[in-house]
Amino acid sequence: MRRKTRIIQISGLRGILMVLFIASCLAAGFIAFPAIVAMRLWNMAASYFAIPAINIYQGLLLWAIVAISGFIINDRKKFLVAFKAPDRLSDEEMKKVLERVKLHSQAQALNSMILKSTNTVEKENKAEDKSENKKENV
């Protein structure tokens, strides 16, 4: 447990009003204002280009698209989306992969042989049972 943990205590109507005020300021600053700016910029571009004008809700969607795209394509070391060509395998790695493939194919061949042999044994057992049943019936 952390030693210098701070606990925020909200008490009374004054505390609830303070939380509501802080939440509304954060919403206005990080959601509403950028949405209005995106709407105004889009509508300004609509006066020069043949694109339709948008309202505040569409401006909010445009801002959400821009914000999410910014989070996806960021400059940190860990990218959420990265495009990279895979490196080629070295000769040793390629030999290991080919050995694994050969072993796997051999194991599959053995499994299919075992399955075929069990199927033939089962067929022989069924044939013997039928012949015994016929002898008993006669």
Number of C-alpha atoms within 10 A of each C-alpha: 4 5 5 6 7 7 6 6 7 12 8 8 9 10 12 12 12 12 13 12 12 12 12 14 13 12 12 13 12 12 15 19 14 18 23 18 15 22 23 17 12 20 18 12 14 14 11 8 10 8 11 10 15 16 13 15 13 16 23 21 14 17 22 16 11 13 13 10 11 11 13 13 13 12 9 8 6 8 12 10 10 9 6 6 6 6 6 8 10 9 9 9 11 12 12 12 13 12 12 12 12 12 12 12 12 12 12 12 12 12 12 12 12 12 12 12 12 12 12 12 12 12 12 12 12 12 12 12 12 12 12 11 11 10 9 8 7 5
